[in-house]
Amino acid sequence: MADQPTISTESDLASPTLPTTAVTRRSLLGGVGIAVGAAVLASPPSMPGIAPAAAQPVSADPRPLDAAFKRRAFEVREACARNNEKIPIAPHPTNGDEARYTNKIGSDSRGLPHDKRGEVEQAAWQALYAACQSGDPADFEKIPLGGTRKLVNPVGTQAVSLSGMNPTQIAIPTAPALASAERGGEAVEVYWQSLLRDVPLTELRDDTSNRDVLAATEELNKLADFRGPKSGGRVTPGTLFRANALYFDPTDLKGRSVTPPGVLDGPLISQFLLRDVPYAAQWISAQIRTVLPANEFLTEYEEWLAIQNGAAPKRRLQFDATPRYITTGRDLAEYIHAGPALGWAAALILATPGGGADQRYAGMYPPAEPVSYPSNPYRRSKTQSPAGATFGLPYVQALLATGIRNSVRASYWQKYFVHRAVRPEAYGALAHHRLANGVSDYPLHDNFLKSEALDRSKAKYGTYLLSQTYPEAAPTHSTYPGGATSVGAVTATILKAFFDESRVIANPVQPDPADPTRLVPYSGPPLTVGGELNKLAVNFGFGRNWAGIHWRSDASASMAIGEEVAIGMLRDERITLRESFDGFSLTRFDGSRVTI
């Protein structure tokens, strides 16, 4: 069609002008389309003719608004890049175990080939180490593997995130050293969690009469160095297995430990995990498919060694046929096994209007009581409402998806390029060789070796190995910091920036311990949106401690990582917005208030 102008789809920044040929209805339709157009425009005999509207020519000059928008886009991107570049590279201290033990017993080597004692083959370790020093994708392809399982996404951590800061700009404390009292205390705790996986979580309260809960509490109080939450300076049944957050402190390499607001209040499980999720014309049940108590793995040494080498698991999970609410530690471990989109669900619960005959399709608050912050610019607007572009639910969900990606990059970068710390399952094998096989050069702390938790575990499973709830045990990357917790933390932080944390949750519930397929009312201290979002974050991360694949410090340190990633993203996002508002405000995990 020679009479039709051609508009190139290729980008040409040097000559951005559009063609000046007038674009008419005739030139756009052309060929057969011309005849169709003529037929449509022709007037029926009984009606007067209607002249077609005159086509508007394409201007050769951009409108002032267009040019200003284009210029602003460049300036905003440049400002974000410059602001982030000014943030210095953070210090990255390590616990020294990698240099301390030539056989690398204090470092994560799962997935590589090992000898019969479970110690890594040195050539394979050196290949991993060389790749982690260079960051070259080709070097990671040279790493010998011991089985069919592959290393989880090490090169992906080096992708440049276009929103927020670089992983090297975030500092976390050192991981506890292999022989330290702190690591021994964490081992005591995770062994107790394995023993109490099937105790209803409602027994974790200060007036409990459960003897096992009381025994665990008593032993943790005797430890030389235990950094979990306490009440009146002591671990209580109400603080047992609850969460803390760990911030970097240049004056203390172990970091600054805090208890996030709300995580000690009410049930251990967040209200956002106990409500059905409205999803437009559908809904998502809060009941889950969980597994049977018989699901215990890696308690046989040959199975442990095969998994250590990276073999695929031979056994499979056995599921309970009846869905139920998250009632036990085992339930929570299974819920977060495959990384559910719990932040997406929480956003739907908060952003969907409440009310209606069927509560499964309803959100948490009625339309007359919006849960967004009063500072939200659309709360004040007389003529506009939020949508997918800004401040609406799709906008928040897009930030959540980006935040999850960025937080995983940040936490995995620490795993591969800084810490490479040992997993609980490998630590348990050191205890096995120390106590069952007389290997005296494995320096585990007496707090653990002489603990009641270890003795009880040996009596229950016939081994000193730590039982696991997942047949594959942990993913094939190191333990510190925890990736799942960083996801939970970035999720909670972003949601706290958009929804009013101070709002009290009406009619809170908890699973009925006598019938976990139903909920019963919870009565106690008020539960707030902010506190339950904090609890949601720690349920996601600390839930993996119940599975046996993570330490307390893994989850605690990742709380700060996810929070820093979210704040960095929101800082950039604030610059991009055209609305007039005072910025994003939220409460950090240490209780301080920040406005971005």
Buried (B, 14 or more C-beta within 10 A) or exposed (E): EEEBBEEEEEEEEEEEEBEEBEBBBBBEBEEEEBEEBEEEEEEEEEEEEEEEEEEEEEEEEBEEEEEEEEEEEEEBBEEBEEBBEEEEEBEBBBBEBBEBBEBBBBBBBBBBBBEEBBBBBEEBBEBBBBBBEEBEEEBBEEBEBBBEBEBBBBBEBBEEBEBBBBBBBBBBBBBBBBBBBBBBBBBBBBBBBBBBBEBBBBBBBEEBEBEBBBBBBEBBEEBEBBBBBBBEEEBBBBBBBBBBBBBBEEEEEBBBBBBBBBBBBBBBBBBBBBBBBBBEEEBBEBBBBBBEEEBBBBBEBEBBBBBBBBBEBEEEBEEBEEBBBBBBBBBBBBBBBEEBBBBBBBBBBBBBBBEEEEEBBBBBBEEEEBBBBEBBBBEEEEEEEBEEEBBBBBBBBEBBEBBBBBBBBBBBBBBBBBBBBBBBBBBBBBBBBBBEEEBEEBBBBEBBBEBBBBEBBBEEBEBBBBBBBBBBBBBBBBBBBBBBBBBBBBBBBBBBBBBBBEBEBEEBBBBBBEEBEEBEEBEEEEBBBBBBBBBBBBBBBBBBBBBBBBBBBBBBBBBBBBBBBBBBBBBBBBEBBEEEBEEBBBBBBBEEEBEB
